Amino acid sequence: MSKQSGVIFIGNKPPMSYVLAIITDLSSGKSNEVTLKARGRAIATAVDAAEITRRRFIKDLTVTSIAIGTEELPAREGENRTRAVSTLEIKMTKK
Amino acid sequence: MSKQSGVIFIGNKPPMSYVLAIITDLSSGKSNEVTLKARGRAIATAVDAAEITRRRFIKDLTVTSIAIGTEELPAREGENRTRAVSTLEIKMTKK
């Protein structure tokens, strides 16, 4: 799971790993906002992580915006078309 | 894939099945709005279907709102806890 300030990239670990990353990020005190970014199958994991954090751990965390999009990935070797992959971004703020 | 007016429930078929359902729904002329509802792993398929429809087929379709949530499902036989499953709702409007 890569990180840059306030942004958590969701991969294929279990949702709980990202829940922990969100909690750590918000308790660092640098910012009261965190953004989850996911693409492809990891999109479902991003929603899981957001919901588990909000419901079980940080009750005053609210979803401020959700955006969907598409990213063009370079063609795999032997293919000659770029691949399109869906993306999801969830921004959450702690009051 | 179940249907009620203007709502398309996303299951585990390929995204293209739902793209077709969206296009059919919008061309019926009943409404210029359609809502995709998905839970669990199907959440990624919902985003795929929305993005494919918007980018490839109906260019003037815009996402008007996206919401995430959690649904409590009854416990499976032999278990005594309800299961929580994440949900996603994407509302889109054709201009």
N, CA and C atoms of all chains as a GROMACS GRO file, in nm:
protein
  570
    1MET      N    1   0.085  -0.120   0.000
    1MET     CA    2   0.000   0.000   0.000
    1MET      C    3   0.088   0.124   0.000
    2SER      N    4   0.085   0.197  -0.109
    2SER     CA    5   0.167   0.319  -0.118
    2SER      C    6   0.095   0.433  -0.048
    3LYS      N    7   0.170   0.535  -0.009
    3LYS     CA    8   0.108   0.649   0.059
    3LYS      C    9   0.171   0.780   0.017
    4GLN      N   10   0.088   0.882   0.004
    4GLN     CA   11   0.139   1.018  -0.003
    4GLN      C   12   0.050   1.094   0.093
    5SER      N   13   0.090   1.213   0.129
    5SER     CA   14   0.017   1.284   0.234
    5SER      C   15  -0.135   1.286   0.213
    6GLY      N   16  -0.208   1.224   0.304
    6GLY     CA   17  -0.353   1.229   0.300
    6GLY      C   18  -0.419   1.142   0.194
    7VAL      N   19  -0.337   1.068   0.117
    7VAL     CA   20  -0.393   0.982   0.013
    7VAL      C   21  -0.356   0.838   0.042
    8ILE      N   22  -0.453   0.749   0.038
    8ILE     CA   23  -0.426   0.607   0.060
    8ILE      C   24  -0.467   0.530  -0.064
    9PHE      N   25  -0.370   0.462  -0.124
    9PHE     CA   26  -0.399   0.382  -0.243
    9PHE      C   27  -0.442   0.242  -0.202
   10ILE      N   28  -0.560   0.203  -0.247
   10ILE     CA   29  -0.616   0.074  -0.208
   10ILE      C   30  -0.572  -0.033  -0.309
   11GLY      N   31  -0.517  -0.141  -0.257
   11GLY     CA   32  -0.474  -0.252  -0.342
   11GLY      C   33  -0.553  -0.377  -0.309
   12ASN      N   34  -0.488  -0.493  -0.315
   12ASN     CA   35  -0.565  -0.615  -0.292
   12ASN      C   36  -0.540  -0.682  -0.157
   13LYS      N   37  -0.499  -0.602  -0.058
   13LYS     CA   38  -0.494  -0.655   0.079
   13LYS      C   39  -0.636  -0.658   0.136
   14PRO      N   40  -0.654  -0.723   0.252
   14PRO     CA   41  -0.788  -0.721   0.314
   14PRO      C   42  -0.824  -0.578   0.358
   15PRO      N   43  -0.954  -0.545   0.359
   15PRO     CA   44  -0.999  -0.409   0.394
   15PRO      C   45  -0.937  -0.357   0.524
   16MET      N   46  -0.920  -0.447   0.625
   16MET     CA   47  -0.870  -0.404   0.755
   16MET      C   48  -0.733  -0.336   0.749
   17SER      N   49  -0.647  -0.376   0.655
   17SER     CA   50  -0.516  -0.312   0.641
   17SER      C   51  -0.534  -0.164   0.609
   18TYR      N   52  -0.632  -0.136   0.525
   18TYR     CA   53  -0.653   0.003   0.484
   18TYR      C   54  -0.726   0.082   0.591
   19VAL      N   55  -0.813   0.014   0.667
   19VAL     CA   56  -0.879   0.078   0.780
   19VAL      C   57  -0.772   0.131   0.876
   20LEU      N   58  -0.672   0.046   0.902
   20LEU     CA   59  -0.562   0.083   0.990
   20LEU      C   60  -0.484   0.202   0.935
   21ALA      N   61  -0.461   0.200   0.804
   21ALA     CA   62  -0.388   0.310   0.739
   21ALA      C   63  -0.466   0.442   0.751
   22ILE      N   64  -0.599   0.433   0.737
   22ILE     CA   65  -0.683   0.553   0.747
   22ILE      C   66  -0.675   0.610   0.889
   23ILE      N   67  -0.691   0.520   0.988
   23ILE     CA   68  -0.687   0.564   1.129
   23ILE      C   69  -0.553   0.627   1.163
   24THR      N   70  -0.444   0.561   1.118
   24THR     CA   71  -0.309   0.613   1.143
   24THR      C   72  -0.294   0.751   1.081
   25ASP      N   73  -0.337   0.763   0.958
   25ASP     CA   74  -0.324   0.889   0.886
   25ASP      C   75  -0.399   1.002   0.956
   26LEU      N   76  -0.520   0.972   1.000
   26LEU     CA   77  -0.601   1.076   1.064
   26LEU      C   78  -0.550   1.111   1.204
   27SER      N   79  -0.488   1.013   1.272
   27SER     CA   80  -0.440   1.044   1.407
   27SER      C   81  -0.303   1.110   1.406
   28SER      N   82  -0.239   1.117   1.288
   28SER     CA   83  -0.108   1.183   1.278
   28SER      C   84  -0.124   1.333   1.306
   29GLY      N   85  -0.247   1.382   1.292
   29GLY     CA   86  -0.275   1.522   1.323
   29GLY      C   87  -0.240   1.619   1.212
   30LYS      N   88  -0.180   1.570   1.102
   30LYS     CA   89  -0.140   1.658   0.992
   30LYS      C   90  -0.263   1.714   0.920
   31SER      N   91  -0.364   1.631   0.907
   31SER     CA   92  -0.483   1.673   0.832
   31SER      C   93  -0.605   1.600   0.887
   32ASN      N   94  -0.722   1.661   0.873
   32ASN     CA   95  -0.843   1.590   0.915
   32ASN      C   96  -0.917   1.535   0.794
   33GLU      N   97  -0.843   1.526   0.681
   33GLU     CA   98  -0.903   1.476   0.558
   33GLU      C   99  -0.819   1.361   0.503
   34VAL      N  100  -0.886   1.263   0.447
   34VAL     CA  101  -0.812   1.152   0.386
   34VAL      C  102  -0.885   1.111   0.257
   35THR      N  103  -0.807   1.075   0.155
   35THR     CA  104  -0.866   1.034   0.027
   35THR      C  105  -0.823   0.892  -0.007
   36LEU      N  106  -0.922   0.807  -0.036
   36LEU     CA  107  -0.892   0.670  -0.078
   36LEU      C  108  -0.898   0.665  -0.231
   37LYS      N  109  -0.796   0.604  -0.292
   37LYS     CA  110  -0.796   0.589  -0.438
   37LYS      C  111  -0.785   0.442  -0.473
   38ALA      N  112  -0.872   0.397  -0.562
   38ALA     CA  113  -0.870   0.256  -0.600
   38ALA      C  114  -0.903   0.242  -0.747
   39ARG      N  115  -0.856   0.132  -0.806
   39ARG     CA  116  -0.901   0.102  -0.942
   39ARG      C  117  -0.928  -0.046  -0.959
   40GLY      N  118  -1.010  -0.076  -1.059
   40GLY     CA  119  -1.045  -0.215  -1.087
   40GLY      C  120  -1.116  -0.281  -0.971
   41ARG      N  121  -1.080  -0.408  -0.945
   41ARG     CA  122  -1.146  -0.486  -0.839
   41ARG      C  123  -1.128  -0.426  -0.701
   42ALA      N  124  -1.021  -0.347  -0.681
   42ALA     CA  125  -0.994  -0.288  -0.549
   42ALA      C  126  -1.099  -0.184  -0.510
   43ILE      N  127  -1.183  -0.145  -0.606
   43ILE     CA  128  -1.287  -0.045  -0.579
   43ILE      C  129  -1.380  -0.092  -0.467
   44ALA      N  130  -1.417  -0.220  -0.469
   44ALA     CA  131  -1.504  -0.275  -0.365
   44ALA      C  132  -1.435  -0.270  -0.228
   45THR      N  133  -1.304  -0.295  -0.226
   45THR     CA  134  -1.227  -0.291  -0.102
   45THR      C  135  -1.223  -0.149  -0.045
   46ALA      N  136  -1.214  -0.049  -0.134
   46ALA     CA  137  -1.213   0.091  -0.089
   46ALA      C  138  -1.343   0.125  -0.017
   47VAL      N  139  -1.455   0.081  -0.073
   47VAL     CA  140  -1.585   0.108  -0.010
   47VAL      C  141  -1.593   0.035   0.125
   48ASP      N  142  -1.546  -0.090   0.129
   48ASP     CA  143  -1.543  -0.165   0.255
   48ASP      C  144  -1.461  -0.090   0.361
   49ALA      N  145  -1.341  -0.046   0.324
   49ALA     CA  146  -1.252   0.021   0.419
   49ALA      C  147  -1.317   0.150   0.471
   50ALA      N  148  -1.377   0.227   0.380
   50ALA     CA  149  -1.442   0.352   0.421
   50ALA      C  150  -1.556   0.324   0.518
   51GLU      N  151  -1.639   0.224   0.485
   51GLU     CA  152  -1.756   0.195   0.567
   51GLU      C  153  -1.717   0.138   0.704
   52ILE      N  154  -1.619   0.050   0.707
   52ILE     CA  155  -1.575  -0.009   0.835
   52ILE      C  156  -1.518   0.101   0.926
   53THR      N  157  -1.434   0.190   0.868
   53THR     CA  158  -1.374   0.297   0.948
   53THR      C  159  -1.482   0.388   1.006
   54ARG      N  160  -1.575   0.427   0.922
   54ARG     CA  161  -1.680   0.522   0.958
   54ARG      C  162  -1.777   0.462   1.062
   55ARG      N  163  -1.811   0.335   1.046
   55ARG     CA  164  -1.911   0.275   1.133
   55ARG      C  165  -1.853   0.222   1.263
   56ARG      N  166  -1.730   0.165   1.254
   56ARG     CA  167  -1.679   0.096   1.371
   56ARG      C  168  -1.578   0.176   1.451
   57PHE      N  169  -1.502   0.265   1.384
   57PHE     CA  170  -1.388   0.327   1.453
   57PHE      C  171  -1.397   0.479   1.471
   58ILE      N  172  -1.426   0.552   1.363
   58ILE     CA  173  -1.428   0.698   1.376
   58ILE      C  174  -1.568   0.747   1.338
   59LYS      N  175  -1.654   0.759   1.440
   59LYS     CA  176  -1.796   0.786   1.414
   59LYS      C  177  -1.820   0.924   1.354
   60ASP      N  178  -1.728   1.020   1.379
   60ASP     CA  179  -1.752   1.154   1.324
   60ASP      C  180  -1.680   1.176   1.190
   61LEU      N  181  -1.654   1.065   1.122
   61LEU     CA  182  -1.591   1.072   0.989
   61LEU      C  183  -1.704   1.076   0.886
   62THR      N  184  -1.702   1.177   0.799
   62THR     CA  185  -1.808   1.183   0.697
   62THR      C  186  -1.748   1.182   0.557
   63VAL      N  187  -1.820   1.119   0.466
   63VAL     CA  188  -1.779   1.116   0.326
   63VAL      C  189  -1.813   1.251   0.265
   64THR      N  190  -1.714   1.323   0.215
   64THR     CA  191  -1.741   1.455   0.159
   64THR      C  192  -1.756   1.452   0.007
   65SER      N  193  -1.687   1.360  -0.059
   65SER     CA  194  -1.710   1.346  -0.203
   65SER      C  195  -1.666   1.209  -0.253
   66ILE      N  196  -1.736   1.164  -0.355
   66ILE     CA  197  -1.702   1.037  -0.420
   66ILE      C  198  -1.698   1.064  -0.570
   67ALA      N  199  -1.595   1.018  -0.637
   67ALA     CA  200  -1.588   1.038  -0.782
   67ALA      C  201  -1.548   0.909  -0.850
   68ILE      N  202  -1.606   0.885  -0.968
   68ILE     CA  203  -1.564   0.770  -1.046
   68ILE      C  204  -1.497   0.821  -1.174
   69GLY      N  205  -1.415   0.737  -1.235
   69GLY     CA  206  -1.346   0.778  -1.357
   69GLY      C  207  -1.286   0.659  -1.428
   70THR      N  208  -1.210   0.688  -1.532
   70THR     CA  209  -1.146   0.582  -1.610
   70THR      C  210  -1.001   0.619  -1.632
   71GLU      N  211  -0.913   0.521  -1.620
   71GLU     CA  212  -0.772   0.544  -1.646
   71GLU      C  213  -0.730   0.457  -1.763
   72GLU      N  214  -0.653   0.513  -1.854
   72GLU     CA  215  -0.603   0.434  -1.968
   72GLU      C  216  -0.468   0.374  -1.929
   73LEU      N  217  -0.458   0.244  -1.931
   73LEU     CA  218  -0.330   0.179  -1.903
   73LEU      C  219  -0.265   0.138  -2.035
   74PRO      N  220  -0.131   0.141  -2.042
   74PRO     CA  221  -0.064   0.099  -2.165
   74PRO      C  222  -0.097  -0.046  -2.200
   75ALA      N  223  -0.094  -0.079  -2.328
   75ALA     CA  224  -0.125  -0.215  -2.373
   75ALA      C  225  -0.026  -0.315  -2.316
   76ARG      N  226  -0.075  -0.436  -2.287
   76ARG     CA  227   0.013  -0.544  -2.244
   76ARG      C  228   0.097  -0.590  -2.364
   77GLU      N  229   0.208  -0.652  -2.337
   77GLU     CA  230   0.292  -0.703  -2.446
   77GLU      C  231   0.209  -0.795  -2.535
   78GLY      N  232   0.220  -0.779  -2.667
   78GLY     CA  233   0.145  -0.864  -2.759
   78GLY      C  234   0.006  -0.812  -2.790
   79GLU      N  235  -0.035  -0.707  -2.717
   79GLU     CA  236  -0.165  -0.647  -2.746
   79GLU      C  237  -0.139  -0.510  -2.806
   80ASN      N  238  -0.231  -0.461  -2.886
   80ASN     CA  239  -0.205  -0.328  -2.940
   80ASN      C  240  -0.311  -0.223  -2.904
   81ARG      N  241  -0.389  -0.254  -2.802
   81ARG     CA  242  -0.485  -0.154  -2.756
   81ARG      C  243  -0.458  -0.120  -2.611
   82THR      N  244  -0.477   0.006  -2.575
   82THR     CA  245  -0.466   0.041  -2.434
   82THR      C  246  -0.586  -0.019  -2.361
   83ARG      N  247  -0.568  -0.044  -2.232
   83ARG     CA  248  -0.677  -0.098  -2.152
   83ARG      C  249  -0.736   0.013  -2.067
   84ALA      N  250  -0.867   0.015  -2.057
   84ALA     CA  251  -0.933   0.114  -1.972
   84ALA      C  252  -0.968   0.047  -1.840
   85VAL      N  253  -0.937   0.114  -1.730
   85VAL     CA  254  -0.972   0.058  -1.600
   85VAL      C  255  -1.047   0.164  -1.518
   86SER      N  256  -1.154   0.121  -1.452
   86SER     CA  257  -1.235   0.216  -1.374
   86SER      C  258  -1.165   0.256  -1.246
   87THR      N  259  -1.189   0.378  -1.202
   87THR     CA  260  -1.129   0.427  -1.078
   87THR      C  261  -1.237   0.482  -0.985
   88LEU      N  262  -1.207   0.482  -0.857
   88LEU     CA  263  -1.298   0.539  -0.757
   88LEU      C  264  -1.215   0.618  -0.657
   89GLU      N  265  -1.266   0.734  -0.619
   89GLU     CA  266  -1.199   0.817  -0.520
   89GLU      C  267  -1.299   0.854  -0.412
   90ILE      N  268  -1.265   0.826  -0.288
   90ILE     CA  269  -1.354   0.860  -0.176
   90ILE      C  270  -1.281   0.958  -0.084
   91LYS      N  271  -1.337   1.076  -0.067
   91LYS     CA  272  -1.276   1.176   0.022
   91LYS      C  273  -1.356   1.180   0.151
   92MET      N  274  -1.285   1.171   0.264
   92MET     CA  275  -1.354   1.170   0.394
   92MET      C  276  -1.292   1.272   0.488
   93THR      N  277  -1.378   1.336   0.569
   93THR     CA  278  -1.329   1.439   0.662
   93THR      C  279  -1.378   1.409   0.802
   94LYS      N  280  -1.286   1.429   0.896
   94LYS     CA  281  -1.318   1.412   1.037
   94LYS      C  282  -1.352   1.549   1.092
   95LYS      N  283  -1.467   1.557   1.159
   95LYS     CA  284  -1.511   1.689   1.211
   95LYS      C  285  -1.421   1.738   1.322
   96MET      N  286  -3.059  -1.012  -1.356
   96MET     CA  287  -3.060  -0.870  -1.327
   96MET      C  288  -3.203  -0.824  -1.307
   97SER      N  289  -3.237  -0.788  -1.184
   97SER     CA  290  -3.374  -0.743  -1.156
   97SER      C  291  -3.390  -0.597  -1.194
   98LYS      N  292  -3.510  -0.554  -1.216
   98LYS     CA  293  -3.533  -0.415  -1.255
   98LYS      C  294  -3.658  -0.358  -1.190
   99GLN      N  295  -3.651  -0.229  -1.151
   99GLN     CA  296  -3.773  -0.157  -1.121
   99GLN      C  297  -3.753  -0.024  -1.192
  100SER      N  298  -3.857   0.053  -1.204
  100SER     CA  299  -3.848   0.174  -1.286
  100SER      C  300  -3.726   0.261  -1.253
  101GLY      N  301  -3.637   0.277  -1.350
  101GLY     CA  302  -3.523   0.366  -1.333
  101GLY      C  303  -3.413   0.315  -1.243
  102VAL      N  304  -3.428   0.193  -1.189
  102VAL     CA  305  -3.324   0.137  -1.102
  102VAL      C  306  -3.271   0.009  -1.163
  103ILE      N  307  -3.139  -0.003  -1.172
  103ILE     CA  308  -3.079  -0.125  -1.224
  103ILE      C  309  -2.992  -0.188  -1.116
  104PHE      N  310  -3.026  -0.311  -1.080
  104PHE     CA  311  -2.948  -0.381  -0.978
  104PHE      C  312  -2.832  -0.454  -1.044
  105ILE      N  313  -2.712  -0.424  -1.000
  105ILE     CA  314  -2.593  -0.482  -1.061
  105ILE      C  315  -2.558  -0.613  -0.989
  106GLY      N  316  -2.543  -0.720  -1.065
  106GLY     CA  317  -2.505  -0.850  -1.007
  106GLY      C  318  -2.370  -0.893  -1.061
  107ASN      N  319  -2.354  -1.024  -1.084
  107ASN     CA  320  -2.222  -1.070  -1.128
  107ASN      C  321  -2.212  -1.107  -1.275
  108LYS      N  322  -2.298  -1.047  -1.358
  108LYS     CA  323  -2.280  -1.064  -1.502
  108LYS      C  324  -2.168  -0.970  -1.550
  109PRO      N  325  -2.124  -0.986  -1.674
  109PRO     CA  326  -2.022  -0.892  -1.724
  109PRO      C  327  -2.080  -0.750  -1.736
  110PRO      N  328  -1.997  -0.646  -1.720
  110PRO     CA  329  -2.043  -0.507  -1.723
  110PRO      C  330  -2.132  -0.475  -1.843
  111MET      N  331  -2.098  -0.533  -1.961
  111MET     CA  332  -2.173  -0.503  -2.083
  111MET      C  333  -2.322  -0.533  -2.072
  112SER      N  334  -2.361  -0.635  -1.995
  112SER     CA  335  -2.504  -0.666  -1.977
  112SER      C  336  -2.576  -0.548  -1.914
  113TYR      N  337  -2.508  -0.484  -1.818
  113TYR     CA  338  -2.569  -0.372  -1.747
  113TYR      C  339  -2.566  -0.245  -1.830
  114VAL      N  340  -2.461  -0.230  -1.912
  114VAL     CA  341  -2.454  -0.117  -2.005
  114VAL      C  342  -2.578  -0.121  -2.094
  115LEU      N  343  -2.608  -0.238  -2.145
  115LEU     CA  344  -2.724  -0.257  -2.231
  115LEU      C  345  -2.854  -0.223  -2.157
  116ALA      N  346  -2.863  -0.266  -2.032
  116ALA     CA  347  -2.981  -0.237  -1.950
  116ALA      C  348  -2.997  -0.086  -1.930
  117ILE      N  349  -2.885  -0.017  -1.908
  117ILE     CA  350  -2.889   0.128  -1.887
  117ILE      C  351  -2.939   0.198  -2.014
  118ILE      N  352  -2.880   0.158  -2.128
  118ILE     CA  353  -2.918   0.219  -2.256
  118ILE      C  354  -3.066   0.195  -2.286
  119THR      N  355  -3.111   0.072  -2.264
  119THR     CA  356  -3.252   0.037  -2.288
  119THR      C  357  -3.342   0.121  -2.199
  120ASP      N  358  -3.305   0.132  -2.072
  120ASP     CA  359  -3.385   0.206  -1.976
  120ASP      C  360  -3.397   0.353  -2.017
  121LEU      N  361  -3.284   0.413  -2.056
  121LEU     CA  362  -3.286   0.554  -2.091
  121LEU      C  363  -3.357   0.580  -2.224
  122SER      N  364  -3.354   0.481  -2.316
  122SER     CA  365  -3.420   0.505  -2.445
  122SER      C  366  -3.570   0.474  -2.439
  123SER      N  367  -3.616   0.417  -2.327
  123SER     CA  368  -3.760   0.389  -2.315
  123SER      C  369  -3.838   0.520  -2.310
  124GLY      N  370  -3.769   0.629  -2.278
  124GLY     CA  371  -3.832   0.761  -2.278
  124GLY      C  372  -3.910   0.792  -2.151
  125LYS      N  373  -3.918   0.695  -2.060
  125LYS     CA  374  -3.994   0.717  -1.936
  125LYS      C  375  -3.926   0.818  -1.845
  126SER      N  376  -3.794   0.812  -1.842
  126SER     CA  377  -3.719   0.899  -1.752
  126SER      C  378  -3.581   0.927  -1.813
  127ASN      N  379  -3.522   1.041  -1.778
  127ASN     CA  380  -3.384   1.064  -1.825
  127ASN      C  381  -3.284   1.040  -1.712
  128GLU      N  382  -3.332   0.966  -1.611
  128GLU     CA  383  -3.247   0.938  -1.496
  128GLU      C  384  -3.244   0.787  -1.471
  129VAL      N  385  -3.127   0.738  -1.432
  129VAL     CA  386  -3.116   0.596  -1.402
  129VAL      C  387  -3.025   0.579  -1.279
  130THR      N  388  -3.060   0.484  -1.193
  130THR     CA  389  -2.980   0.460  -1.072
  130THR      C  390  -2.927   0.318  -1.073
  131LEU      N  391  -2.795   0.304  -1.054
  131LEU     CA  392  -2.735   0.170  -1.043
  131LEU      C  393  -2.717   0.138  -0.896
  132LYS      N  394  -2.759   0.018  -0.855
  132LYS     CA  395  -2.739  -0.024  -0.717
  132LYS      C  396  -2.659  -0.152  -0.713
  133ALA      N  397  -2.556  -0.155  -0.630
  133ALA     CA  398  -2.470  -0.273  -0.623
  133ALA      C  399  -2.426  -0.296  -0.480
  134ARG      N  400  -2.393  -0.422  -0.448
  134ARG     CA  401  -2.332  -0.447  -0.319
  134ARG      C  402  -2.220  -0.550  -0.332
  135GLY      N  403  -2.129  -0.545  -0.234
  135GLY     CA  404  -2.016  -0.639  -0.233
  135GLY      C  405  -1.929  -0.625  -0.357
  136ARG      N  406  -1.884  -0.739  -0.409
  136ARG     CA  407  -1.793  -0.739  -0.524
  136ARG      C  408  -1.853  -0.674  -0.648
  137ALA      N  409  -1.985  -0.671  -0.659
  137ALA     CA  410  -2.051  -0.613  -0.777
  137ALA      C  411  -2.032  -0.461  -0.786
  138ILE      N  412  -1.981  -0.401  -0.678
  138ILE     CA  413  -1.958  -0.257  -0.676
  138ILE      C  414  -1.864  -0.215  -0.790
  139ALA      N  415  -1.759  -0.293  -0.811
  139ALA     CA  416  -1.663  -0.262  -0.919
  139ALA      C  417  -1.731  -0.271  -1.056
  140THR      N  418  -1.822  -0.367  -1.072
  140THR     CA  419  -1.895  -0.383  -1.198
  140THR      C  420  -1.986  -0.263  -1.224
  141ALA      N  421  -2.046  -0.209  -1.117
  141ALA     CA  422  -2.133  -0.092  -1.131
  141ALA      C  423  -2.054   0.027  -1.185
  142VAL      N  424  -1.933   0.048  -1.131
  142VAL     CA  425  -1.850   0.159  -1.178
  142VAL      C  426  -1.809   0.135  -1.325
  143ASP      N  427  -1.773   0.011  -1.358
  143ASP     CA  428  -1.740  -0.024  -1.497
  143ASP      C  429  -1.857   0.008  -1.590
  144ALA      N  430  -1.976  -0.037  -1.554
  144ALA     CA  431  -2.094  -0.017  -1.640
  144ALA      C  432  -2.123   0.132  -1.658
  145ALA      N  433  -2.113   0.210  -1.550
  145ALA     CA  434  -2.138   0.354  -1.558
  145ALA      C  435  -2.036   0.420  -1.650
  146GLU      N  436  -1.910   0.386  -1.632
  146GLU     CA  437  -1.803   0.448  -1.711
  146GLU      C  438  -1.811   0.410  -1.859
  147ILE      N  439  -1.837   0.283  -1.888
  147ILE     CA  440  -1.847   0.239  -2.027
  147ILE      C  441  -1.964   0.310  -2.097
  148THR      N  442  -2.078   0.317  -2.029
  148THR     CA  443  -2.196   0.381  -2.089
  148THR      C  444  -2.168   0.528  -2.120
  149ARG      N  445  -2.110   0.596  -2.023
  149ARG     CA  446  -2.083   0.739  -2.032
  149ARG      C  447  -1.978   0.771  -2.139
  150ARG      N  448  -1.874   0.689  -2.147
  150ARG     CA  449  -1.764   0.720  -2.238
  150ARG      C  450  -1.789   0.671  -2.380
  151ARG      N  451  -1.855   0.554  -2.391
  151ARG     CA  452  -1.863   0.495  -2.524
  151ARG      C  453  -1.997   0.512  -2.591
  152PHE      N  454  -2.104   0.523  -2.512
  152PHE     CA  455  -2.236   0.519  -2.573
  152PHE      C  456  -2.320   0.646  -2.558
  153ILE      N  457  -2.333   0.698  -2.437
  153ILE     CA  458  -2.420   0.815  -2.418
  153ILE      C  459  -2.335   0.929  -2.362
  154LYS      N  460  -2.279   1.010  -2.452
  154LYS     CA  461  -2.179   1.109  -2.412
  154LYS      C  462  -2.238   1.219  -2.322
  155ASP      N  463  -2.368   1.243  -2.333
  155ASP     CA  464  -2.426   1.350  -2.251
  155ASP      C  465  -2.487   1.296  -2.121
  156LEU      N  466  -2.440   1.181  -2.079
  156LEU     CA  467  -2.484   1.122  -1.952
  156LEU      C  468  -2.388   1.171  -1.843
  157THR      N  469  -2.444   1.230  -1.736
  157THR     CA  470  -2.356   1.274  -1.628
  157THR      C  471  -2.394   1.209  -1.495
  158VAL      N  472  -2.292   1.185  -1.415
  158VAL     CA  473  -2.314   1.128  -1.282
  158VAL      C  474  -2.362   1.240  -1.192
  159THR      N  475  -2.481   1.227  -1.135
  159THR     CA  476  -2.533   1.334  -1.050
  159THR      C  477  -2.509   1.308  -0.902
  160SER      N  478  -2.506   1.181  -0.862
  160SER     CA  479  -2.468   1.155  -0.723
  160SER      C  480  -2.419   1.012  -0.706
  161ILE      N  481  -2.330   0.996  -0.610
  161ILE     CA  482  -2.278   0.864  -0.576
  161ILE      C  483  -2.285   0.852  -0.425
  162ALA      N  484  -2.337   0.740  -0.376
  162ALA     CA  485  -2.344   0.720  -0.231
  162ALA      C  486  -2.295   0.582  -0.194
  163ILE      N  487  -2.227   0.572  -0.080
  163ILE     CA  488  -2.187   0.441  -0.030
  163ILE      C  489  -2.261   0.415   0.100
  164GLY      N  490  -2.273   0.289   0.136
  164GLY     CA  491  -2.344   0.254   0.257
  164GLY      C  492  -2.316   0.111   0.299
  165THR      N  493  -2.386   0.067   0.401
  165THR     CA  494  -2.369  -0.069   0.451
  165THR      C  495  -2.506  -0.132   0.470
  166GLU      N  496  -2.520  -0.256   0.430
  166GLU     CA  497  -2.646  -0.327   0.450
  166GLU      C  498  -2.618  -0.446   0.543
  167GLU      N  499  -2.708  -0.468   0.638
  167GLU     CA  500  -2.693  -0.583   0.728
  167GLU      C  501  -2.767  -0.701   0.668
  168LEU      N  502  -2.700  -0.809   0.643
  168LEU     CA  503  -2.766  -0.929   0.592
  168LEU      C  504  -2.783  -1.028   0.707
  169PRO      N  505  -2.891  -1.106   0.704
  169PRO     CA  506  -2.912  -1.205   0.811
  169PRO      C  507  -2.796  -1.306   0.815
  170ALA      N  508  -2.770  -1.360   0.932
  170ALA     CA  509  -2.662  -1.456   0.950
  170ALA      C  510  -2.685  -1.580   0.864
  171ARG      N  511  -2.577  -1.639   0.816
  171ARG     CA  512  -2.587  -1.767   0.745
  171ARG      C  513  -2.617  -1.876   0.848
  172GLU      N  514  -2.671  -1.985   0.800
  172GLU     CA  515  -2.700  -2.097   0.890
  172GLU      C  516  -2.573  -2.138   0.964
  173GLY      N  517  -2.583  -2.158   1.092
  173GLY     CA  518  -2.467  -2.201   1.170
  173GLY      C  519  -2.384  -2.085   1.222
  174GLU      N  520  -2.416  -1.964   1.177
  174GLU     CA  521  -2.345  -1.847   1.229
  174GLU      C  522  -2.444  -1.768   1.313
  175ASN      N  523  -2.393  -1.692   1.410
  175ASN     CA  524  -2.490  -1.616   1.488
  175ASN      C  525  -2.471  -1.465   1.482
  176ARG      N  526  -2.395  -1.421   1.381
  176ARG     CA  527  -2.382  -1.276   1.364
  176ARG      C  528  -2.433  -1.234   1.227
  177THR      N  529  -2.497  -1.118   1.221
  177THR     CA  530  -2.537  -1.068   1.090
  177THR      C  531  -2.410  -1.028   1.015
  178ARG      N  532  -2.419  -1.031   0.883
  178ARG     CA  533  -2.304  -0.991   0.802
  178ARG      C  534  -2.330  -0.852   0.747
  179ALA      N  535  -2.226  -0.769   0.747
  179ALA     CA  536  -2.238  -0.635   0.690
  179ALA      C  537  -2.180  -0.638   0.549
  180VAL      N  538  -2.253  -0.581   0.454
  180VAL     CA  539  -2.201  -0.577   0.318
  180VAL      C  540  -2.210  -0.433   0.267
  181SER      N  541  -2.104  -0.389   0.200
  181SER     CA  542  -2.099  -0.251   0.150
  181SER      C  543  -2.189  -0.235   0.028
  182THR      N  544  -2.245  -0.116   0.013
  182THR     CA  545  -2.330  -0.088  -0.102
  182THR      C  546  -2.284   0.039  -0.174
  183LEU      N  547  -2.315   0.047  -0.301
  183LEU     CA  548  -2.283   0.166  -0.380
  183LEU      C  549  -2.403   0.200  -0.466
  184GLU      N  550  -2.435   0.329  -0.476
  184GLU     CA  551  -2.545   0.375  -0.559
  184GLU      C  552  -2.494   0.485  -0.649
  185ILE      N  553  -2.512   0.470  -0.779
  185ILE     CA  554  -2.469   0.573  -0.875
  185ILE      C  555  -2.592   0.624  -0.949
  186LYS      N  556  -2.619   0.753  -0.938
  186LYS     CA  557  -2.733   0.812  -1.008
  186LYS      C  558  -2.681   0.891  -1.128
  187MET      N  559  -2.738   0.865  -1.245
  187MET     CA  560  -2.692   0.933  -1.367
  187MET      C  561  -2.810   0.995  -1.440
  188THR      N  562  -2.784   1.112  -1.500
  188THR     CA  563  -2.889   1.183  -1.572
  188THR      C  564  -2.842   1.217  -1.713
  189LYS      N  565  -2.933   1.200  -1.807
  189LYS     CA  566  -2.906   1.234  -1.946
  189LYS      C  567  -2.963   1.373  -1.970
  190LYS      N  568  -2.882   1.461  -2.025
  190LYS     CA  569  -2.927   1.599  -2.047
  190LYS      C  570  -3.036   1.607  -2.154
   0.00000   0.00000   0.00000
